[in-house]
Amino acid sequence: MNSEELSSIVVKGMEEKKAENIVLMDLRNVKGSVSDFFVICSGNSNTHIQSIAESIEVETKKTSKEAPWKKEGFNNREWVLIDYVSVVAHVFDKEKRNHYALEDLWGDAEITEIVNNS
């Protein structure tokens, strides 16, 4: 499975749990990038963040049979990172997302805002 398809599956997992402000960052043309795509979203509580992260894992496992290479942040649930190597999902609480500002940090990336149709 290519990284574009995987990033779409991650977005779907986020949408399933009504994640907010979903952004797809294409890093393939960014020198020194660590991944092909970052998919970033926000949740509005620790419980919401956890359910979004779990939905991402369920959706990717079900659709692509992919398991994460690494996962972090499930204990404090302020910034959960799920690393599929070519695609990295970031699920933030709003305060941490503003603080770390990944969209600004990786400003050379092609950024697509995902419009939630629900």
Jmol script that loads the backbone (N, CA, C; Angstrom):
load data "model"
ATOM      1  N   MET A   1       0.840  -1.179   0.000  1.00  0.00           N
ATOM      2  CA  MET A   1       0.000   0.000   0.000  1.00  0.00           C
ATOM      3  C   MET A   1       0.881   1.237   0.000  1.00  0.00           C
ATOM      4  N   ASN A   2       0.544   2.196  -0.868  1.00  0.00           N
ATOM      5  CA  ASN A   2       1.372   3.396  -0.904  1.00  0.00           C
ATOM      6  C   ASN A   2       0.952   4.394   0.177  1.00  0.00           C
ATOM      7  N   SER A   3       1.805   5.382   0.392  1.00  0.00           N
ATOM      8  CA  SER A   3       1.593   6.319   1.494  1.00  0.00           C
ATOM      9  C   SER A   3       0.368   7.206   1.288  1.00  0.00           C
ATOM     10  N   GLU A   4       0.022   7.513   0.049  1.00  0.00           N
ATOM     11  CA  GLU A   4      -1.189   8.312  -0.207  1.00  0.00           C
ATOM     12  C   GLU A   4      -2.439   7.562   0.229  1.00  0.00           C
ATOM     13  N   GLU A   5      -2.515   6.286  -0.124  1.00  0.00           N
ATOM     14  CA  GLU A   5      -3.669   5.463   0.277  1.00  0.00           C
ATOM     15  C   GLU A   5      -3.740   5.340   1.797  1.00  0.00           C
ATOM     16  N   LEU A   6      -2.595   5.120   2.410  1.00  0.00           N
ATOM     17  CA  LEU A   6      -2.554   4.973   3.860  1.00  0.00           C
ATOM     18  C   LEU A   6      -2.980   6.271   4.547  1.00  0.00           C
ATOM     19  N   SER A   7      -2.549   7.399   4.023  1.00  0.00           N
ATOM     20  CA  SER A   7      -2.940   8.675   4.637  1.00  0.00           C
ATOM     21  C   SER A   7      -4.453   8.876   4.538  1.00  0.00           C
ATOM     22  N   SER A   8      -5.069   8.435   3.448  1.00  0.00           N
ATOM     23  CA  SER A   8      -6.528   8.537   3.297  1.00  0.00           C
ATOM     24  C   SER A   8      -7.253   7.669   4.322  1.00  0.00           C
ATOM     25  N   ILE A   9      -6.690   6.499   4.608  1.00  0.00           N
ATOM     26  CA  ILE A   9      -7.275   5.606   5.609  1.00  0.00           C
ATOM     27  C   ILE A   9      -7.177   6.231   7.000  1.00  0.00           C
ATOM     28  N   VAL A  10      -6.047   6.873   7.288  1.00  0.00           N
ATOM     29  CA  VAL A  10      -5.875   7.555   8.571  1.00  0.00           C
ATOM     30  C   VAL A  10      -6.912   8.675   8.709  1.00  0.00           C
ATOM     31  N   VAL A  11      -7.101   9.450   7.636  1.00  0.00           N
ATOM     32  CA  VAL A  11      -8.122  10.512   7.650  1.00  0.00           C
ATOM     33  C   VAL A  11      -9.493   9.921   7.941  1.00  0.00           C
ATOM     34  N   LYS A  12      -9.814   8.806   7.310  1.00  0.00           N
ATOM     35  CA  LYS A  12     -11.116   8.162   7.528  1.00  0.00           C
ATOM     36  C   LYS A  12     -11.276   7.757   8.991  1.00  0.00           C
ATOM     37  N   GLY A  13     -10.221   7.213   9.577  1.00  0.00           N
ATOM     38  CA  GLY A  13     -10.271   6.850  11.001  1.00  0.00           C
ATOM     39  C   GLY A  13     -10.534   8.052  11.888  1.00  0.00           C
ATOM     40  N   MET A  14      -9.941   9.193  11.520  1.00  0.00           N
ATOM     41  CA  MET A  14     -10.179  10.428  12.275  1.00  0.00           C
ATOM     42  C   MET A  14     -11.623  10.894  12.099  1.00  0.00           C
ATOM     43  N   GLU A  15     -12.098  10.855  10.876  1.00  0.00           N
ATOM     44  CA  GLU A  15     -13.462  11.309  10.595  1.00  0.00           C
ATOM     45  C   GLU A  15     -14.514  10.449  11.295  1.00  0.00           C
ATOM     46  N   GLU A  16     -14.221   9.159  11.439  1.00  0.00           N
ATOM     47  CA  GLU A  16     -15.163   8.241  12.099  1.00  0.00           C
ATOM     48  C   GLU A  16     -15.511   8.703  13.513  1.00  0.00           C
ATOM     49  N   LYS A  17     -14.572   9.371  14.167  1.00  0.00           N
ATOM     50  CA  LYS A  17     -14.780   9.832  15.548  1.00  0.00           C
ATOM     51  C   LYS A  17     -14.891  11.351  15.630  1.00  0.00           C
ATOM     52  N   LYS A  18     -15.232  11.974  14.509  1.00  0.00           N
ATOM     53  CA  LYS A  18     -15.493  13.416  14.452  1.00  0.00           C
ATOM     54  C   LYS A  18     -14.321  14.262  14.962  1.00  0.00           C
ATOM     55  N   ALA A  19     -13.114  13.896  14.523  1.00  0.00           N
ATOM     56  CA  ALA A  19     -11.934  14.708  14.834  1.00  0.00           C
ATOM     57  C   ALA A  19     -12.118  16.095  14.226  1.00  0.00           C
ATOM     58  N   GLU A  20     -11.507  17.078  14.841  1.00  0.00           N
ATOM     59  CA  GLU A  20     -11.647  18.459  14.390  1.00  0.00           C
ATOM     60  C   GLU A  20     -10.378  18.932  13.682  1.00  0.00           C
ATOM     61  N   ASN A  21     -10.582  19.865  12.741  1.00  0.00           N
ATOM     62  CA  ASN A  21      -9.465  20.521  12.044  1.00  0.00           C
ATOM     63  C   ASN A  21      -8.441  19.533  11.495  1.00  0.00           C
ATOM     64  N   ILE A  22      -8.901  18.595  10.686  1.00  0.00           N
ATOM     65  CA  ILE A  22      -8.008  17.599  10.094  1.00  0.00           C
ATOM     66  C   ILE A  22      -7.207  18.252   8.973  1.00  0.00           C
ATOM     67  N   VAL A  23      -5.889  18.044   9.024  1.00  0.00           N
ATOM     68  CA  VAL A  23      -4.983  18.595   8.024  1.00  0.00           C
ATOM     69  C   VAL A  23      -4.082  17.472   7.515  1.00  0.00           C
ATOM     70  N   LEU A  24      -3.944  17.401   6.197  1.00  0.00           N
ATOM     71  CA  LEU A  24      -3.041  16.446   5.559  1.00  0.00           C
ATOM     72  C   LEU A  24      -1.835  17.226   5.051  1.00  0.00           C
ATOM     73  N   MET A  25      -0.654  16.853   5.519  1.00  0.00           N
ATOM     74  CA  MET A  25       0.578  17.528   5.106  1.00  0.00           C
ATOM     75  C   MET A  25       1.404  16.585   4.238  1.00  0.00           C
ATOM     76  N   ASP A  26       1.605  16.956   2.985  1.00  0.00           N
ATOM     77  CA  ASP A  26       2.415  16.172   2.055  1.00  0.00           C
ATOM     78  C   ASP A  26       3.862  16.637   2.190  1.00  0.00           C
ATOM     79  N   LEU A  27       4.687  15.775   2.742  1.00  0.00           N
ATOM     80  CA  LEU A  27       6.091  16.096   3.024  1.00  0.00           C
ATOM     81  C   LEU A  27       7.052  15.484   2.006  1.00  0.00           C
ATOM     82  N   ARG A  28       6.526  14.888   0.945  1.00  0.00           N
ATOM     83  CA  ARG A  28       7.391  14.161   0.013  1.00  0.00           C
ATOM     84  C   ARG A  28       8.408  15.055  -0.686  1.00  0.00           C
ATOM     85  N   ASN A  29       8.106  16.327  -0.854  1.00  0.00           N
ATOM     86  CA  ASN A  29       9.053  17.231  -1.514  1.00  0.00           C
ATOM     87  C   ASN A  29       9.784  18.139  -0.534  1.00  0.00           C
ATOM     88  N   VAL A  30       9.701  17.829   0.752  1.00  0.00           N
ATOM     89  CA  VAL A  30      10.361  18.622   1.776  1.00  0.00           C
ATOM     90  C   VAL A  30      11.684  17.956   2.139  1.00  0.00           C
ATOM     91  N   LYS A  31      12.760  18.690   1.918  1.00  0.00           N
ATOM     92  CA  LYS A  31      14.093  18.147   2.202  1.00  0.00           C
ATOM     93  C   LYS A  31      14.220  17.829   3.698  1.00  0.00           C
ATOM     94  N   GLY A  32      14.710  16.639   3.994  1.00  0.00           N
ATOM     95  CA  GLY A  32      14.942  16.232   5.373  1.00  0.00           C
ATOM     96  C   GLY A  32      13.699  15.768   6.114  1.00  0.00           C
ATOM     97  N   SER A  33      12.602  15.566   5.395  1.00  0.00           N
ATOM     98  CA  SER A  33      11.382  15.138   6.087  1.00  0.00           C
ATOM     99  C   SER A  33      11.540  13.705   6.590  1.00  0.00           C
ATOM    100  N   VAL A  34      10.815  13.405   7.643  1.00  0.00           N
ATOM    101  CA  VAL A  34      10.926  12.102   8.296  1.00  0.00           C
ATOM    102  C   VAL A  34       9.876  11.114   7.804  1.00  0.00           C
ATOM    103  N   SER A  35       8.958  11.588   6.984  1.00  0.00           N
ATOM    104  CA  SER A  35       7.828  10.781   6.551  1.00  0.00           C
ATOM    105  C   SER A  35       7.280  11.361   5.257  1.00  0.00           C
ATOM    106  N   ASP A  36       6.416  10.614   4.569  1.00  0.00           N
ATOM    107  CA  ASP A  36       5.754  11.144   3.366  1.00  0.00           C
ATOM    108  C   ASP A  36       4.610  12.076   3.728  1.00  0.00           C
ATOM    109  N   PHE A  37       3.842  11.694   4.755  1.00  0.00           N
ATOM    110  CA  PHE A  37       2.668  12.477   5.154  1.00  0.00           C
ATOM    111  C   PHE A  37       2.570  12.579   6.666  1.00  0.00           C
ATOM    112  N   PHE A  38       2.126  13.738   7.130  1.00  0.00           N
ATOM    113  CA  PHE A  38       1.618  13.909   8.482  1.00  0.00           C
ATOM    114  C   PHE A  38       0.121  14.117   8.334  1.00  0.00           C
ATOM    115  N   VAL A  39      -0.654  13.469   9.177  1.00  0.00           N
ATOM    116  CA  VAL A  39      -2.087  13.735   9.239  1.00  0.00           C
ATOM    117  C   VAL A  39      -2.348  14.210  10.665  1.00  0.00           C
ATOM    118  N   ILE A  40      -2.852  15.436  10.780  1.00  0.00           N
ATOM    119  CA  ILE A  40      -2.986  16.092  12.079  1.00  0.00           C
ATOM    120  C   ILE A  40      -4.452  16.404  12.337  1.00  0.00           C
ATOM    121  N   CYS A  41      -4.874  16.217  13.579  1.00  0.00           N
ATOM    122  CA  CYS A  41      -6.234  16.602  13.956  1.00  0.00           C
ATOM    123  C   CYS A  41      -6.251  16.983  15.429  1.00  0.00           C
ATOM    124  N   SER A  42      -7.392  17.510  15.841  1.00  0.00           N
ATOM    125  CA  SER A  42      -7.596  17.872  17.238  1.00  0.00           C
ATOM    126  C   SER A  42      -8.799  17.131  17.796  1.00  0.00           C
ATOM    127  N   GLY A  43      -8.718  16.855  19.101  1.00  0.00           N
ATOM    128  CA  GLY A  43      -9.847  16.322  19.843  1.00  0.00           C
ATOM    129  C   GLY A  43     -10.190  17.298  20.939  1.00  0.00           C
ATOM    130  N   ASN A  44     -11.384  17.191  21.501  1.00  0.00           N
ATOM    131  CA  ASN A  44     -11.789  18.188  22.485  1.00  0.00           C
ATOM    132  C   ASN A  44     -11.768  17.691  23.931  1.00  0.00           C
ATOM    133  N   SER A  45     -11.250  16.486  24.160  1.00  0.00           N
ATOM    134  CA  SER A  45     -11.062  15.970  25.527  1.00  0.00           C
ATOM    135  C   SER A  45     -10.091  14.792  25.448  1.00  0.00           C
ATOM    136  N   ASN A  46      -9.579  14.373  26.602  1.00  0.00           N
ATOM    137  CA  ASN A  46      -8.687  13.209  26.633  1.00  0.00           C
ATOM    138  C   ASN A  46      -9.390  11.971  26.092  1.00  0.00           C
ATOM    139  N   THR A  47     -10.663  11.818  26.440  1.00  0.00           N
ATOM    140  CA  THR A  47     -11.437  10.667  25.975  1.00  0.00           C
ATOM    141  C   THR A  47     -11.614  10.718  24.460  1.00  0.00           C
ATOM    142  N   HIS A  48     -11.920  11.907  23.936  1.00  0.00           N
ATOM    143  CA  HIS A  48     -12.096  12.077  22.494  1.00  0.00           C
ATOM    144  C   HIS A  48     -10.790  11.772  21.756  1.00  0.00           C
ATOM    145  N   ILE A  49      -9.684  12.270  22.281  1.00  0.00           N
ATOM    146  CA  ILE A  49      -8.370  12.029  21.676  1.00  0.00           C
ATOM    147  C   ILE A  49      -8.078  10.531  21.634  1.00  0.00           C
ATOM    148  N   GLN A  50      -8.348   9.839  22.724  1.00  0.00           N
ATOM    149  CA  GLN A  50      -8.111   8.397  22.758  1.00  0.00           C
ATOM    150  C   GLN A  50      -8.994   7.665  21.752  1.00  0.00           C
ATOM    151  N   SER A  51     -10.267   8.048  21.660  1.00  0.00           N
ATOM    152  CA  SER A  51     -11.159   7.343  20.729  1.00  0.00           C
ATOM    153  C   SER A  51     -10.761   7.604  19.277  1.00  0.00           C
ATOM    154  N   ILE A  52     -10.279   8.805  18.980  1.00  0.00           N
ATOM    155  CA  ILE A  52      -9.793   9.093  17.618  1.00  0.00           C
ATOM    156  C   ILE A  52      -8.586   8.214  17.309  1.00  0.00           C
ATOM    157  N   ALA A  53      -7.635   8.171  18.235  1.00  0.00           N
ATOM    158  CA  ALA A  53      -6.421   7.380  18.030  1.00  0.00           C
ATOM    159  C   ALA A  53      -6.755   5.896  17.842  1.00  0.00           C
ATOM    160  N   GLU A  54      -7.654   5.389  18.658  1.00  0.00           N
ATOM    161  CA  GLU A  54      -8.048   3.985  18.524  1.00  0.00           C
ATOM    162  C   GLU A  54      -8.748   3.737  17.193  1.00  0.00           C
ATOM    163  N   SER A  55      -9.559   4.682  16.747  1.00  0.00           N
ATOM    164  CA  SER A  55     -10.253   4.559  15.471  1.00  0.00           C
ATOM    165  C   SER A  55      -9.261   4.518  14.308  1.00  0.00           C
ATOM    166  N   ILE A  56      -8.202   5.318  14.392  1.00  0.00           N
ATOM    167  CA  ILE A  56      -7.161   5.299  13.356  1.00  0.00           C
ATOM    168  C   ILE A  56      -6.557   3.903  13.260  1.00  0.00           C
ATOM    169  N   GLU A  57      -6.207   3.336  14.410  1.00  0.00           N
ATOM    170  CA  GLU A  57      -5.601   2.002  14.426  1.00  0.00           C
ATOM    171  C   GLU A  57      -6.544   0.936  13.887  1.00  0.00           C
ATOM    172  N   VAL A  58      -7.813   0.987  14.297  1.00  0.00           N
ATOM    173  CA  VAL A  58      -8.799   0.006  13.837  1.00  0.00           C
ATOM    174  C   VAL A  58      -8.984   0.116  12.328  1.00  0.00           C
ATOM    175  N   GLU A  59      -9.121   1.347  11.833  1.00  0.00           N
ATOM    176  CA  GLU A  59      -9.365   1.562  10.407  1.00  0.00           C
ATOM    177  C   GLU A  59      -8.175   1.102   9.561  1.00  0.00           C
ATOM    178  N   THR A  60      -6.954   1.419   9.988  1.00  0.00           N
ATOM    179  CA  THR A  60      -5.777   1.015   9.204  1.00  0.00           C
ATOM    180  C   THR A  60      -5.582  -0.498   9.252  1.00  0.00           C
ATOM    181  N   LYS A  61      -5.831  -1.102  10.394  1.00  0.00           N
ATOM    182  CA  LYS A  61      -5.689  -2.559  10.518  1.00  0.00           C
ATOM    183  C   LYS A  61      -6.727  -3.263   9.640  1.00  0.00           C
ATOM    184  N   LYS A  62      -7.974  -2.771   9.687  1.00  0.00           N
ATOM    185  CA  LYS A  62      -9.073  -3.386   8.945  1.00  0.00           C
ATOM    186  C   LYS A  62      -8.884  -3.222   7.434  1.00  0.00           C
ATOM    187  N   THR A  63      -8.483  -2.033   7.001  1.00  0.00           N
ATOM    188  CA  THR A  63      -8.435  -1.710   5.577  1.00  0.00           C
ATOM    189  C   THR A  63      -7.127  -2.115   4.915  1.00  0.00           C
ATOM    190  N   SER A  64      -6.016  -1.943   5.634  1.00  0.00           N
ATOM    191  CA  SER A  64      -4.713  -2.157   4.995  1.00  0.00           C
ATOM    192  C   SER A  64      -3.866  -3.233   5.653  1.00  0.00           C
ATOM    193  N   LYS A  65      -4.312  -3.756   6.782  1.00  0.00           N
ATOM    194  CA  LYS A  65      -3.551  -4.738   7.562  1.00  0.00           C
ATOM    195  C   LYS A  65      -2.261  -4.140   8.136  1.00  0.00           C
ATOM    196  N   GLU A  66      -2.140  -2.792   8.085  1.00  0.00           N
ATOM    197  CA  GLU A  66      -0.950  -2.115   8.616  1.00  0.00           C
ATOM    198  C   GLU A  66      -1.057  -1.982  10.131  1.00  0.00           C
ATOM    199  N   ALA A  67       0.040  -2.255  10.800  1.00  0.00           N
ATOM    200  CA  ALA A  67       0.131  -2.007  12.239  1.00  0.00           C
ATOM    201  C   ALA A  67       1.140  -0.887  12.447  1.00  0.00           C
ATOM    202  N   PRO A  68       0.944  -0.063  13.460  1.00  0.00           N
ATOM    203  CA  PRO A  68       1.895   1.031  13.673  1.00  0.00           C
ATOM    204  C   PRO A  68       3.285   0.520  14.024  1.00  0.00           C
ATOM    205  N   TRP A  69       4.278   1.232  13.541  1.00  0.00           N
ATOM    206  CA  TRP A  69       5.663   0.937  13.892  1.00  0.00           C
ATOM    207  C   TRP A  69       5.922   1.397  15.319  1.00  0.00           C
ATOM    208  N   LYS A  70       5.318   2.550  15.675  1.00  0.00           N
ATOM    209  CA  LYS A  70       5.515   3.099  17.004  1.00  0.00           C
ATOM    210  C   LYS A  70       4.297   3.930  17.399  1.00  0.00           C
ATOM    211  N   LYS A  71       3.994   3.947  18.694  1.00  0.00           N
ATOM    212  CA  LYS A  71       2.892   4.753  19.223  1.00  0.00           C
ATOM    213  C   LYS A  71       3.378   5.447  20.480  1.00  0.00           C
ATOM    214  N   GLU A  72       2.954   6.708  20.646  1.00  0.00           N
ATOM    215  CA  GLU A  72       3.322   7.451  21.848  1.00  0.00           C
ATOM    216  C   GLU A  72       2.162   8.334  22.281  1.00  0.00           C
ATOM    217  N   GLY A  73       2.132   8.653  23.559  1.00  0.00           N
ATOM    218  CA  GLY A  73       1.189   9.633  24.066  1.00  0.00           C
ATOM    219  C   GLY A  73      -0.128   9.086  24.576  1.00  0.00           C
ATOM    220  N   PHE A  74      -0.297   7.775  24.593  1.00  0.00           N
ATOM    221  CA  PHE A  74      -1.573   7.213  25.039  1.00  0.00           C
ATOM    222  C   PHE A  74      -1.785   7.385  26.549  1.00  0.00           C
ATOM    223  N   ASN A  75      -0.705   7.624  27.300  1.00  0.00           N
ATOM    224  CA  ASN A  75      -0.855   7.808  28.748  1.00  0.00           C
ATOM    225  C   ASN A  75      -1.444   9.168  29.096  1.00  0.00           C
ATOM    226  N   ASN A  76      -0.876  10.253  28.531  1.00  0.00           N
ATOM    227  CA  ASN A  76      -1.387  11.577  28.907  1.00  0.00           C
ATOM    228  C   ASN A  76      -2.469  12.090  27.955  1.00  0.00           C
ATOM    229  N   ARG A  77      -2.543  11.533  26.737  1.00  0.00           N
ATOM    230  CA  ARG A  77      -3.578  11.848  25.751  1.00  0.00           C
ATOM    231  C   ARG A  77      -3.693  13.344  25.454  1.00  0.00           C
ATOM    232  N   GLU A  78      -2.555  14.029  25.413  1.00  0.00           N
ATOM    233  CA  GLU A  78      -2.529  15.430  24.987  1.00  0.00           C
ATOM    234  C   GLU A  78      -2.024  15.520  23.552  1.00  0.00           C
ATOM    235  N   TRP A  79      -1.121  14.595  23.205  1.00  0.00           N
ATOM    236  CA  TRP A  79      -0.588  14.492  21.848  1.00  0.00           C
ATOM    237  C   TRP A  79      -0.296  13.013  21.608  1.00  0.00           C
ATOM    238  N   VAL A  80      -1.173  12.357  20.882  1.00  0.00           N
ATOM    239  CA  VAL A  80      -0.967  10.949  20.550  1.00  0.00           C
ATOM    240  C   VAL A  80      -0.368  10.887  19.154  1.00  0.00           C
ATOM    241  N   LEU A  81       0.726  10.169  19.040  1.00  0.00           N
ATOM    242  CA  LEU A  81       1.413  10.003  17.767  1.00  0.00           C
ATOM    243  C   LEU A  81       1.352   8.526  17.389  1.00  0.00           C
ATOM    244  N   ILE A  82       0.892   8.261  16.171  1.00  0.00           N
ATOM    245  CA  ILE A  82       0.847   6.892  15.661  1.00  0.00           C
ATOM    246  C   ILE A  82       1.658   6.880  14.378  1.00  0.00           C
ATOM    247  N   ASP A  83       2.796   6.180  14.415  1.00  0.00           N
ATOM    248  CA  ASP A  83       3.780   6.224  13.333  1.00  0.00           C
ATOM    249  C   ASP A  83       3.691   4.964  12.476  1.00  0.00           C
ATOM    250  N   TYR A  84       3.299   5.159  11.224  1.00  0.00           N
ATOM    251  CA  TYR A  84       3.266   4.076  10.242  1.00  0.00           C
ATOM    252  C   TYR A  84       4.445   4.194   9.275  1.00  0.00           C
ATOM    253  N   VAL A  85       5.482   4.894   9.666  1.00  0.00           N
ATOM    254  CA  VAL A  85       6.714   5.173   8.935  1.00  0.00           C
ATOM    255  C   VAL A  85       6.465   6.149   7.781  1.00  0.00           C
ATOM    256  N   SER A  86       5.730   5.742   6.745  1.00  0.00           N
ATOM    257  CA  SER A  86       5.497   6.657   5.625  1.00  0.00           C
ATOM    258  C   SER A  86       4.391   7.664   5.932  1.00  0.00           C
ATOM    259  N   VAL A  87       3.569   7.364   6.931  1.00  0.00           N
ATOM    260  CA  VAL A  87       2.492   8.255   7.361  1.00  0.00           C
ATOM    261  C   VAL A  87       2.516   8.316   8.888  1.00  0.00           C
ATOM    262  N   VAL A  88       2.478   9.540   9.425  1.00  0.00           N
ATOM    263  CA  VAL A  88       2.446   9.715  10.874  1.00  0.00           C
ATOM    264  C   VAL A  88       1.180  10.479  11.237  1.00  0.00           C
ATOM    265  N   ALA A  89       0.362   9.880  12.102  1.00  0.00           N
ATOM    266  CA  ALA A  89      -0.866  10.518  12.580  1.00  0.00           C
ATOM    267  C   ALA A  89      -0.567  11.220  13.901  1.00  0.00           C
ATOM    268  N   HIS A  90      -1.057  12.460  13.996  1.00  0.00           N
ATOM    269  CA  HIS A  90      -0.907  13.258  15.214  1.00  0.00           C
ATOM    270  C   HIS A  90      -2.304  13.648  15.681  1.00  0.00           C
ATOM    271  N   VAL A  91      -2.654  13.253  16.906  1.00  0.00           N
ATOM    272  CA  VAL A  91      -3.947  13.616  17.483  1.00  0.00           C
ATOM    273  C   VAL A  91      -3.663  14.483  18.712  1.00  0.00           C
ATOM    274  N   PHE A  92      -4.030  15.751  18.611  1.00  0.00           N
ATOM    275  CA  PHE A  92      -3.688  16.741  19.636  1.00  0.00           C
ATOM    276  C   PHE A  92      -4.902  17.212  20.409  1.00  0.00           C
ATOM    277  N   ASP A  93      -4.647  17.666  21.660  1.00  0.00           N
ATOM    278  CA  ASP A  93      -5.628  18.566  22.249  1.00  0.00           C
ATOM    279  C   ASP A  93      -5.294  19.948  21.678  1.00  0.00           C
ATOM    280  N   LYS A  94      -6.251  20.837  21.712  1.00  0.00           N
ATOM    281  CA  LYS A  94      -6.096  22.121  21.011  1.00  0.00           C
ATOM    282  C   LYS A  94      -4.904  22.938  21.518  1.00  0.00           C
ATOM    283  N   GLU A  95      -4.694  22.937  22.825  1.00  0.00           N
ATOM    284  CA  GLU A  95      -3.607  23.720  23.415  1.00  0.00           C
ATOM    285  C   GLU A  95      -2.242  23.208  22.942  1.00  0.00           C
ATOM    286  N   LYS A  96      -2.040  21.900  22.991  1.00  0.00           N
ATOM    287  CA  LYS A  96      -0.756  21.322  22.550  1.00  0.00           C
ATOM    288  C   LYS A  96      -0.554  21.537  21.051  1.00  0.00           C
ATOM    289  N   ARG A  97      -1.620  21.439  20.273  1.00  0.00           N
ATOM    290  CA  ARG A  97      -1.493  21.648  18.827  1.00  0.00           C
ATOM    291  C   ARG A  97      -1.031  23.064  18.541  1.00  0.00           C
ATOM    292  N   ASN A  98      -1.611  24.037  19.225  1.00  0.00           N
ATOM    293  CA  ASN A  98      -1.188  25.426  19.036  1.00  0.00           C
ATOM    294  C   ASN A  98       0.251  25.630  19.499  1.00  0.00           C
ATOM    295  N   HIS A  99       0.619  24.977  20.596  1.00  0.00           N
ATOM    296  CA  HIS A  99       1.972  25.124  21.145  1.00  0.00           C
ATOM    297  C   HIS A  99       3.039  24.574  20.189  1.00  0.00           C
ATOM    298  N   TYR A 100       2.822  23.385  19.674  1.00  0.00           N
ATOM    299  CA  TYR A 100       3.838  22.755  18.823  1.00  0.00           C
ATOM    300  C   TYR A 100       3.759  23.204  17.365  1.00  0.00           C
ATOM    301  N   ALA A 101       2.614  23.642  16.907  1.00  0.00           N
ATOM    302  CA  ALA A 101       2.425  24.266  15.587  1.00  0.00           C
ATOM    303  C   ALA A 101       3.162  23.530  14.465  1.00  0.00           C
ATOM    304  N   LEU A 102       2.874  22.237  14.319  1.00  0.00           N
ATOM    305  CA  LEU A 102       3.548  21.437  13.290  1.00  0.00           C
ATOM    306  C   LEU A 102       3.318  21.990  11.888  1.00  0.00           C
ATOM    307  N   GLU A 103       2.132  22.566  11.646  1.00  0.00           N
ATOM    308  CA  GLU A 103       1.853  23.129  10.326  1.00  0.00           C
ATOM    309  C   GLU A 103       2.825  24.251   9.993  1.00  0.00           C
ATOM    310  N   ASP A 104       3.243  25.020  11.014  1.00  0.00           N
ATOM    311  CA  ASP A 104       4.221  26.088  10.795  1.00  0.00           C
ATOM    312  C   ASP A 104       5.637  25.532  10.721  1.00  0.00           C
ATOM    313  N   LEU A 105       5.924  24.565  11.589  1.00  0.00           N
ATOM    314  CA  LEU A 105       7.257  23.968  11.646  1.00  0.00           C
ATOM    315  C   LEU A 105       7.633  23.312  10.321  1.00  0.00           C
ATOM    316  N   TRP A 106       6.665  22.660   9.692  1.00  0.00           N
ATOM    317  CA  TRP A 106       6.866  22.006   8.399  1.00  0.00           C
ATOM    318  C   TRP A 106       6.172  22.833   7.306  1.00  0.00           C
ATOM    319  N   GLY A 107       6.422  24.123   7.320  1.00  0.00           N
ATOM    320  CA  GLY A 107       5.735  25.059   6.435  1.00  0.00           C
ATOM    321  C   GLY A 107       5.960  24.844   4.955  1.00  0.00           C
ATOM    322  N   ASP A 108       7.019  24.116   4.576  1.00  0.00           N
ATOM    323  CA  ASP A 108       7.276  23.845   3.159  1.00  0.00           C
ATOM    324  C   ASP A 108       6.390  22.733   2.608  1.00  0.00           C
ATOM    325  N   ALA A 109       5.685  22.052   3.476  1.00  0.00           N
ATOM    326  CA  ALA A 109       4.813  20.957   3.047  1.00  0.00           C
ATOM    327  C   ALA A 109       3.600  21.500   2.304  1.00  0.00           C
ATOM    328  N   GLU A 110       3.066  20.664   1.417  1.00  0.00           N
ATOM    329  CA  GLU A 110       1.798  20.988   0.782  1.00  0.00           C
ATOM    330  C   GLU A 110       0.699  20.592   1.765  1.00  0.00           C
ATOM    331  N   ILE A 111      -0.097  21.573   2.189  1.00  0.00           N
ATOM    332  CA  ILE A 111      -1.079  21.360   3.251  1.00  0.00           C
ATOM    333  C   ILE A 111      -2.485  21.364   2.667  1.00  0.00           C
ATOM    334  N   THR A 112      -3.247  20.330   2.990  1.00  0.00           N
ATOM    335  CA  THR A 112      -4.634  20.222   2.558  1.00  0.00           C
ATOM    336  C   THR A 112      -5.505  20.118   3.807  1.00  0.00           C
ATOM    337  N   GLU A 113      -6.455  21.051   3.937  1.00  0.00           N
ATOM    338  CA  GLU A 113      -7.417  20.976   5.028  1.00  0.00           C
ATOM    339  C   GLU A 113      -8.552  20.061   4.602  1.00  0.00           C
ATOM    340  N   ILE A 114      -8.873  19.114   5.463  1.00  0.00           N
ATOM    341  CA  ILE A 114      -9.941  18.154   5.157  1.00  0.00           C
ATOM    342  C   ILE A 114     -11.255  18.730   5.666  1.00  0.00           C
ATOM    343  N   VAL A 115     -12.205  18.909   4.774  1.00  0.00           N
ATOM    344  CA  VAL A 115     -13.501  19.452   5.163  1.00  0.00           C
ATOM    345  C   VAL A 115     -14.364  18.292   5.650  1.00  0.00           C
ATOM    346  N   ASN A 116     -14.811  18.412   6.885  1.00  0.00           N
ATOM    347  CA  ASN A 116     -15.625  17.355   7.475  1.00  0.00           C
ATOM    348  C   ASN A 116     -17.056  17.496   6.990  1.00  0.00           C
ATOM    349  N   ASN A 117     -17.567  16.456   6.370  1.00  0.00           N
ATOM    350  CA  ASN A 117     -18.894  16.497   5.767  1.00  0.00           C
ATOM    351  C   ASN A 117     -20.020  16.120   6.716  1.00  0.00           C
ATOM    352  N   SER A 118     -19.692  15.862   7.970  1.00  0.00           N
ATOM    353  CA  SER A 118     -20.757  15.432   8.890  1.00  0.00           C
ATOM    354  C   SER A 118     -21.438  16.607   9.548  1.00  0.00           C
TER     355      SER A 118
END
end "model"
wireframe off; spacefill off
backbone 0.3
color backbone group
